C-alpha cells in the first residue's frame, strides 16, 4: 500500500503540472488577433466593426486571408497599426476600404497572387499610409495620401494587356504622394487615370531595355515608370527621384502633366513621351547610356520653361503634324552625338530662350516640321541641318 502511494503521488503531481502547462499554453495562444485599447478581439473584422473615431486597432499577430477583408465605417476615422506584423492575402483577396478614413502604418500587407491587389480604396473612402511595406498592386478610387512606406510589385506577367493596363499604383481617384519608395519591377510603377500630386519619393523600375524587342509595343517603352492616361487624367510633380531603365514618363492623349521639379533619369530610352498637354517648369532630365531623345512629342503641346536636359543623342523631337513645342528656357546639352539637338520631323518647335550646347552636333534639324529660333544661346558646331543624309 505504501508503495502504491509512493507511485501515485508523483503521477498525480505530473498530471497536475501537465494541466497547468497546458493551461498556460492555451492562454499564450488565446486567439487575440487585434486590440483596441485594453479590449481584445479574435479577428481583425470584429475589431473593425467595433472601432470608433480616434481609436487605434493594433494587430497582435500575423494573419492570412483567402477572402477580402472589408472596412466599411462611414464617418469613422481610425488608425490601423500593423505593429510589425503581416497581413497576407491569397488569390483575389485584398484589404478593401469601402467607407471611412483609415491611417495604416508599421507593418506589411501583401498578396501571394502575382496579379493580385494588396489594397483597394473605393470611391468615398479615405486612406492615409504613413509607413509600412506593401507587396502587390494598390488601387485607389477614393482619396489616398502616402507620406512613407515601401511599395513593391510582385507581378511578373509578360502579358501585354497586363503590362499596359495595370500599375503597381493605379489611381482613379485623388492621390497625393509626399514620400515613400515605389518599385514597379518589370511593369508600370504608376498608372494615373485620376488626379495625382507627387511632392517627393523614389520611383523606379527594373525593366530590361531589350525586353522591348520581345514585347514589340512602343507603349510598353513609353510609360514604364509613370503613365498618365485618359482625358480626365492630371498629374503634377513637384519633386522626387525617378529612375527608369526605359521611359520615365508617358502623358496620354488629352491628359495633362505639370512638372515643377524633380530628378528624372532613364538608362537607355526617352525620359518622357507626350500626346497631351505637358508643361515643364524645372527639373533635371538625363539619359545615361545613349538611347533616343529626352523628349518626344507625338501629339498635343509641350512647353519647356526651365530645367536641365542631358543626353548623348537628341534632346527634343516632334512627330505629329499638329504638335507644338515651345521652349522658353532651360539648359540643353548633348555629350557625344553629331545629330541635331532639336529634331522637327513634323509640327512646330519654337525657341525663345535657353542654352544649347553640343560640341560636335547641330542646333536643329527640320524636314516635315518647322523649327523657329527667336532667342537663346547656341554653343554648337553647326547651326542648322536640313537633312540627316
C-alpha positions as CSV (number, residue, x, y, z in Angstrom):
1,X,0.0,0.0,0.0
2,X,2.8,2.4,0.9
3,X,4.5,1.5,-2.4
4,X,1.3,2.3,-4.3
5,X,1.0,5.7,-2.6
6,X,4.6,6.5,-3.5
7,X,3.9,5.7,-7.1
8,X,0.6,7.6,-7.1
9,X,1.8,10.9,-5.7
10,X,4.5,11.5,-8.4
11,X,2.0,10.5,-11.1
12,X,-0.6,12.9,-9.7
13,X,2.0,15.7,-9.5
14,X,3.0,15.1,-13.1
15,X,-0.6,15.2,-14.2
16,X,-1.1,18.5,-12.3
17,X,2.0,20.1,-13.9
18,X,0.8,18.9,-17.3
19,X,-2.6,20.5,-16.8
20,X,-1.0,23.8,-15.6
21,X,1.4,23.8,-18.6
22,X,-1.5,23.1,-20.9
23,X,-3.5,26.0,-19.4
24,X,-0.5,28.3,-19.8
25,X,0.0,27.3,-23.4
26,X,-3.7,27.9,-24.2
27,X,-3.5,31.4,-22.6
28,X,-0.4,32.2,-24.6
29,X,-2.3,31.4,-27.8
30,X,-5.6,32.7,-26.7
31,X,-6.6,33.8,-30.2
32,X,-6.2,37.5,-29.8
33,X,-5.7,39.0,-33.3
34,X,-6.2,42.6,-32.5
35,X,-6.8,45.1,-29.7
36,X,-8.4,48.5,-29.3
37,X,-7.0,49.9,-26.1
38,X,-7.3,47.1,-23.5
39,X,-10.1,45.2,-25.3
40,X,-9.2,42.1,-27.2
41,X,-10.6,40.8,-30.5
42,X,-10.3,37.3,-32.0
43,X,-10.4,38.7,-35.6
44,X,-9.5,41.8,-37.4
45,X,-13.0,42.0,-38.8
46,X,-14.6,42.2,-35.3
47,X,-12.1,44.9,-34.3
48,X,-13.0,46.9,-37.5
49,X,-16.8,46.7,-36.6
50,X,-16.1,47.9,-33.1
51,X,-13.6,50.7,-33.6
52,X,-14.7,54.3,-33.0
53,X,-13.4,57.6,-34.3
54,X,-10.0,58.5,-32.8
55,X,-9.2,54.9,-31.8
56,X,-6.4,52.6,-32.9
57,X,-6.6,49.0,-33.9
58,X,-3.3,47.2,-33.1
59,X,-2.6,43.9,-34.9
60,X,-1.2,41.3,-32.5
61,X,-0.2,38.5,-34.8
62,X,0.4,37.6,-38.5
63,X,-2.9,36.7,-40.2
64,X,-3.7,35.2,-43.6
65,X,-6.9,35.5,-45.7
66,X,-8.3,33.8,-48.8
67,X,-11.3,36.2,-49.0
68,X,-11.4,40.0,-48.8
69,X,-11.3,41.9,-45.6
70,X,-13.7,44.9,-46.0
71,X,-13.7,48.1,-44.0
72,X,-16.9,50.0,-44.3
73,X,-17.3,52.5,-41.5
74,X,-18.9,55.7,-42.8
75,X,-18.0,58.7,-40.8
76,X,-15.5,56.9,-38.7
77,X,-11.8,57.9,-38.7
78,X,-9.3,55.5,-37.1
79,X,-5.8,54.1,-37.2
80,X,-4.7,50.6,-38.2
81,X,-1.3,49.9,-36.5
82,X,0.0,46.7,-38.1
83,X,2.5,46.5,-35.2
84,X,5.3,45.0,-37.2
85,X,3.0,42.1,-38.3
86,X,1.9,40.9,-41.7
87,X,-1.5,40.5,-43.4
88,X,-1.2,38.1,-46.2
89,X,-3.9,37.8,-48.9
90,X,-4.3,34.8,-51.3
91,X,-6.0,34.6,-54.7
92,X,-8.2,37.6,-55.4
93,X,-8.5,38.6,-51.7
94,X,-7.3,42.1,-50.6
95,X,-7.9,44.7,-48.0
96,X,-10.8,46.7,-49.3
97,X,-11.7,50.1,-47.8
98,X,-15.2,51.0,-48.8
99,X,-16.1,53.7,-46.3
100,X,-14.5,55.7,-43.6
101,X,-11.0,57.1,-43.0
102,X,-8.1,54.8,-42.2
103,X,-4.5,55.5,-41.4
104,X,-2.3,52.5,-42.0
105,X,1.3,52.1,-40.6
106,X,4.0,50.0,-39.2
107,X,3.8,46.5,-40.8
108,X,3.3,44.6,-44.0
109,X,0.3,44.0,-46.3
110,X,1.0,41.6,-49.2
111,X,-0.6,39.3,-51.7
112,X,0.7,36.0,-52.9
113,X,-1.0,36.4,-56.3
114,X,1.3,38.0,-58.9
115,X,-1.6,39.9,-60.5
116,X,-3.4,40.5,-57.2
117,X,-4.0,43.5,-55.1
118,X,-2.8,44.2,-51.5
119,X,-5.1,47.2,-51.0
120,X,-8.2,48.6,-52.7
121,X,-9.7,52.0,-51.8
122,X,-13.2,52.5,-53.1
123,X,-14.9,55.8,-54.0
124,X,-15.8,57.8,-50.9
125,X,-13.2,56.2,-48.7
126,X,-10.1,57.9,-47.4
127,X,-6.8,56.1,-46.8
128,X,-3.6,57.5,-45.4
129,X,-0.3,55.5,-45.4
130,X,2.5,56.8,-43.2
131,X,4.8,53.8,-43.2
132,X,5.0,50.0,-43.8
133,X,5.6,47.5,-46.6
134,X,3.1,46.8,-49.3
135,X,3.7,44.0,-51.8
136,X,1.2,43.8,-54.6
137,X,-0.9,46.2,-56.6
138,X,-2.7,49.2,-55.0
139,X,-5.9,50.5,-56.4
140,X,-7.3,53.9,-55.4
141,X,-10.7,55.1,-56.5
142,X,-11.3,57.3,-53.5
143,X,-8.8,59.7,-51.7
144,X,-5.4,58.4,-50.8
145,X,-2.3,60.1,-49.2
146,X,1.1,58.4,-48.9
147,X,3.8,60.0,-46.8
148,X,6.1,57.0,-46.4
149,X,6.4,53.3,-46.9
150,X,7.8,50.8,-49.4
151,X,5.7,49.6,-52.3
152,X,6.9,46.7,-54.5
153,X,5.3,44.9,-57.4
154,X,5.0,41.1,-57.3
155,X,3.7,40.9,-60.9
156,X,6.0,39.0,-63.3
157,X,3.4,38.7,-66.1
158,X,4.6,39.4,-69.6
159,X,1.1,39.6,-71.0
160,X,0.9,42.9,-72.9
161,X,-2.6,43.9,-71.7
162,X,-1.5,43.3,-68.1
163,X,1.6,45.4,-68.6
164,X,-0.2,48.3,-70.3
165,X,-3.4,48.4,-68.2
166,X,-2.1,47.8,-64.7
167,X,0.4,49.5,-62.5
168,X,1.9,49.0,-59.0
169,X,-0.2,52.0,-58.1
170,X,-3.4,52.6,-60.2
171,X,-5.1,55.8,-59.3
172,X,-8.7,56.5,-60.5
173,X,-9.5,59.0,-57.7
174,X,-7.4,61.6,-55.9
175,X,-4.0,60.7,-54.7
176,X,-1.2,62.6,-53.1
177,X,2.3,61.2,-52.6
178,X,4.7,63.0,-50.2
179,X,7.3,60.2,-49.7
180,X,8.0,56.6,-50.0
181,X,9.7,54.1,-52.3
182,X,7.9,52.7,-55.3
183,X,9.3,49.8,-57.4
184,X,7.2,48.7,-60.3
185,X,9.6,45.9,-61.2
186,X,9.0,44.8,-64.8
187,X,5.7,46.7,-65.0
188,X,4.5,50.3,-64.8
189,X,5.1,51.8,-61.4
190,X,2.2,54.4,-61.5
191,X,-0.8,54.3,-63.8
192,X,-2.8,57.5,-63.3
193,X,-6.4,57.9,-64.5
194,X,-7.5,60.5,-62.0
195,X,-5.8,63.4,-60.2
196,X,-2.4,62.9,-58.7
197,X,0.2,65.1,-57.0
198,X,3.7,64.0,-56.2
199,X,5.8,66.1,-53.9
200,X,8.6,63.6,-53.0
201,X,9.5,59.9,-53.1
202,X,11.7,57.5,-55.0
203,X,10.2,55.8,-58.1
204,X,11.9,53.1,-60.1
205,X,11.5,50.0,-62.3
206,X,13.7,47.1,-63.3
207,X,12.6,46.6,-66.9
208,X,15.4,45.4,-69.2
209,X,15.6,47.7,-72.3
210,X,15.9,44.7,-74.6
211,X,12.6,43.2,-73.3
212,X,11.0,45.8,-75.5
213,X,12.0,43.8,-78.6
214,X,10.2,40.8,-77.2
215,X,7.0,42.7,-76.4
216,X,7.0,44.7,-79.7
217,X,4.9,47.6,-78.4
218,X,6.0,51.2,-78.1
219,X,3.5,51.8,-75.3
220,X,5.5,49.4,-73.1
221,X,8.5,51.5,-73.6
222,X,6.8,54.9,-73.3
223,X,5.2,54.6,-69.9
224,X,7.1,52.1,-67.8
225,X,7.6,54.3,-64.8
226,X,4.7,56.8,-64.7
227,X,1.8,56.7,-67.2
228,X,-0.8,59.4,-67.3
229,X,-3.8,58.2,-69.2
230,X,-7.4,59.1,-70.2
231,X,-8.9,62.6,-70.8
232,X,-9.5,63.3,-67.1
233,X,-6.0,62.3,-66.0
234,X,-3.9,65.1,-64.5
235,X,-0.7,64.8,-62.6
236,X,1.5,67.4,-61.0
237,X,5.1,66.5,-60.0
238,X,6.7,68.9,-57.5
239,X,9.8,66.8,-56.8
240,X,11.1,63.3,-56.2
241,X,13.6,60.9,-57.8
242,X,12.6,58.9,-60.9
243,X,14.8,56.2,-62.4
244,X,13.7,54.0,-65.3
245,X,15.6,51.6,-67.5
246,X,13.3,52.5,-70.3
247,X,11.0,55.6,-70.3
248,X,10.2,57.6,-67.2
249,X,7.0,59.5,-68.1
250,X,4.2,59.0,-70.6
251,X,1.4,61.6,-70.9
252,X,-1.6,60.2,-72.9
253,X,-3.9,61.9,-75.4
254,X,-5.7,64.8,-73.8
255,X,-4.1,64.1,-70.4
256,X,-2.4,66.9,-68.5
257,X,1.0,66.7,-66.8
258,X,2.8,69.5,-65.0
259,X,6.5,69.1,-63.8
260,X,7.5,71.7,-61.3
261,X,10.8,69.9,-60.3
262,X,12.3,66.5,-59.8
263,X,15.2,64.3,-60.9
264,X,14.4,62.1,-63.9
265,X,16.9,59.5,-65.2
266,X,16.5,57.0,-68.0
267,X,19.2,54.4,-68.7
268,X,18.6,53.9,-72.4
269,X,15.4,55.3,-73.9
270,X,13.5,58.6,-73.7
271,X,12.7,60.4,-70.4
272,X,9.2,61.4,-71.5
273,X,6.6,61.0,-74.3
274,X,3.7,63.4,-74.7
275,X,0.4,63.0,-76.6
276,X,-1.5,65.6,-74.5
277,X,-0.5,68.7,-72.6
278,X,2.9,68.8,-70.9
279,X,4.4,71.8,-69.1
280,X,7.9,71.6,-67.6
281,X,9.0,74.4,-65.2
282,X,12.1,72.9,-63.8
283,X,13.9,69.6,-63.0
284,X,16.8,67.6,-64.3
285,X,16.3,65.1,-67.2
286,X,19.0,62.8,-68.3
287,X,19.6,59.7,-70.5
288,X,22.6,57.8,-69.1
289,X,23.6,55.3,-71.8
290,X,22.6,56.9,-75.1
291,X,19.2,55.8,-76.4
292,X,16.8,58.2,-78.0
293,X,15.8,61.8,-77.4
294,X,15.0,63.1,-73.9
295,X,11.6,64.4,-75.1
296,X,9.2,63.1,-77.7
297,X,6.0,64.9,-78.6
298,X,3.7,62.8,-80.7
299,X,0.6,64.9,-80.4
300,X,-0.6,67.9,-78.3
301,X,1.7,70.6,-76.8
302,X,4.9,70.6,-74.8
303,X,6.0,73.7,-73.1
304,X,9.5,73.8,-71.5
305,X,10.1,76.8,-69.3
306,X,13.3,75.6,-67.5
307,X,15.2,72.6,-66.4
308,X,18.4,70.8,-67.4
309,X,18.3,68.2,-70.2
310,X,21.3,66.0,-71.0
311,X,21.7,63.1,-73.5
312,X,24.3,61.5,-75.7
313,X,21.9,61.8,-78.6
314,X,19.0,64.2,-79.3
315,X,17.0,66.2,-76.8
316,X,13.7,67.4,-78.2
317,X,11.8,65.6,-81.1
318,X,8.4,66.2,-82.7
319,X,6.4,63.8,-84.9
320,X,2.8,64.8,-85.2
321,X,1.6,67.3,-87.7
322,X,-0.3,69.3,-85.1
323,X,2.4,69.1,-82.5
324,X,3.5,72.4,-80.8
325,X,6.7,72.6,-78.7
326,X,7.6,75.9,-77.0
327,X,11.0,76.3,-75.3
328,X,11.2,79.5,-73.3
329,X,14.2,78.5,-71.0
330,X,16.3,75.7,-69.8
331,X,19.8,74.2,-70.3
332,X,20.2,71.6,-73.0
333,X,23.3,69.5,-73.7
334,X,24.3,66.6,-75.9
335,X,27.6,64.8,-75.0
336,X,28.7,62.7,-78.0
337,X,26.2,62.8,-80.9
338,X,26.6,64.7,-84.1
339,X,22.8,64.6,-84.6
340,X,20.8,67.8,-84.1
341,X,19.7,68.7,-80.6
342,X,16.2,69.7,-81.9
343,X,14.5,67.4,-84.4
344,X,11.4,68.8,-86.2
345,X,10.1,65.9,-88.3
346,X,6.6,67.3,-88.1
347,X,4.9,70.1,-86.1
348,X,6.5,73.2,-84.8
349,X,9.3,73.9,-82.4
350,X,9.8,77.5,-81.3
351,X,12.7,78.6,-79.1
352,X,12.7,82.0,-77.4
353,X,15.3,81.3,-74.7
354,X,17.6,78.7,-73.3
355,X,21.2,77.5,-73.6
356,X,22.0,74.8,-76.1
357,X,25.4,73.1,-76.1
358,X,26.8,70.4,-78.5
359,X,30.5,70.2,-79.3
360,X,30.0,68.0,-82.4
361,X,26.4,68.4,-83.4
362,X,23.8,70.7,-84.9
363,X,21.4,73.1,-83.2
364,X,18.4,71.8,-85.1
365,X,17.1,69.7,-88.0
366,X,13.9,70.3,-89.8
367,X,12.2,68.5,-92.6
368,X,8.5,68.0,-92.4
369,X,8.3,70.3,-89.4
370,X,9.3,73.8,-88.6
371,X,12.0,74.9,-86.1
372,X,12.0,78.6,-85.3
373,X,14.8,80.2,-83.3
374,X,13.8,83.5,-81.8
375,X,16.3,83.6,-79.0
376,X,18.6,81.6,-76.7
377,X,22.3,80.8,-76.7
378,X,23.7,78.1,-79.0
379,X,27.1,76.6,-78.4
380,X,27.0,74.2,-81.3
381,X,29.3,73.2,-84.2
382,X,26.6,73.8,-86.7
383,X,23.5,76.0,-86.5
384,X,21.2,74.2,-88.9
385,X,20.9,70.8,-90.6
386,X,18.4,70.4,-93.5
387,X,18.8,66.6,-93.8
388,X,20.2,63.7,-91.8
389,X,21.7,62.2,-95.0
